[in-house]
């Protein structure tokens, strides 16, 4: 590879990325409903068996409750989704909704009213306690 | 020494044109096939890989030339030697690629290529920056010992890489049966990039899928189990540096915290996901859990009772043909 080809390749990289934007490819992923959240969790996490899910109204985040005190957190990432299995995640309820730490640099944010946010957060703790007791046999 | 062109350099304009064409198809058929941030990451990783390749090419070529002086046979530049070199280089690629998925040291370098959740032609260009560091070139050394000239091997290796570009697409469904039987195709390679338990660690072929059929690693794509792309623990963002180095960083942390030397070696050279306390998932543990679940659902599906929910019935596997 010579310098001209290197420079040309870099120009092509930026041009193609620009065209992808201009064509409005990759619509932002949104979690449509609880059924989709459950499917994403069970497909993305080996052995995860979901019972039910909470999806915020704008589809920007979901919590899927599973067996044995495990919880799956889901958030959109571009046109796809990031799914993480967590145990006893740190959470914070506020007027903006529920913020849950997933272990990633980006937390999962659920736009919920304060009462619902508090309720889901408390359920996260309760489920984790059940999981601990089950682990202890 | 023969002067041979670099097929990859020559193919760059075609790569650009085909990515552009696939984007237009995606715009018409399914816009989620591409994601601008993912595409930019893939293309920057491809560009960086080319730069890294240029920086290490001299050392790799010098090593190949040094090994070549101990060759068993004198092999010239007749066309049929190119053909044989192409086939044997593809076998060496299979061995490398299988190791790249089964040994964490090589996986740390190769994971870049699998780190996108998209499967399109830009994913093909998402290539490693650390191939030289991971010693991936070792897999080609036997070819120089046999007697194939280094220039010939690097030429056919370039052709191999160019071939693999077009199979990174969802635009093409299945090729004619005879072609699917012998060659690596978009369908076979979609399986390779999938994280579905059924598809993990399958279809390592570069050009000829016959290697997978021969060595028992072939899995056909199924219409009832559409591939989901990426890695078991998908990256949290589109950072180029994270994609390029995250597994190396993971190895460093694991080795640092490992309780003993056996564990340190396991974290470097064990299969991806290996851990000294068994707390992490390997492809084997994922497959095992998946099979148990499939069997349980299969049993539930067979029961002639009303305990089967509509959802389970829908998920039940089709009867074997």
Interface residues (C-beta under 8 A of the other chain):
Chain A: X1 X5 X6 X8 X9 X10 X12 X13 X16 X17 X19 X20 X21 X23 X24 X25 X26 X27 X29 X43 X44 X46 X47 X49 X77 X78 X79 X80 X82 X83 X104 X105 X106
Chain B: X6 X9 X12 X16 X19 X20 X23 X24 X26 X27 X31 X32 X33 X34 X35 X36 X37 X38 X39 X40 X43 X44 X46 X47 X50 X51 X53 X54 X117 X118 X122 X195 X196 X197 X228 X230 X232 X234 X236 X237 X238 X281 X285 X286 X289 X290 X292 X293
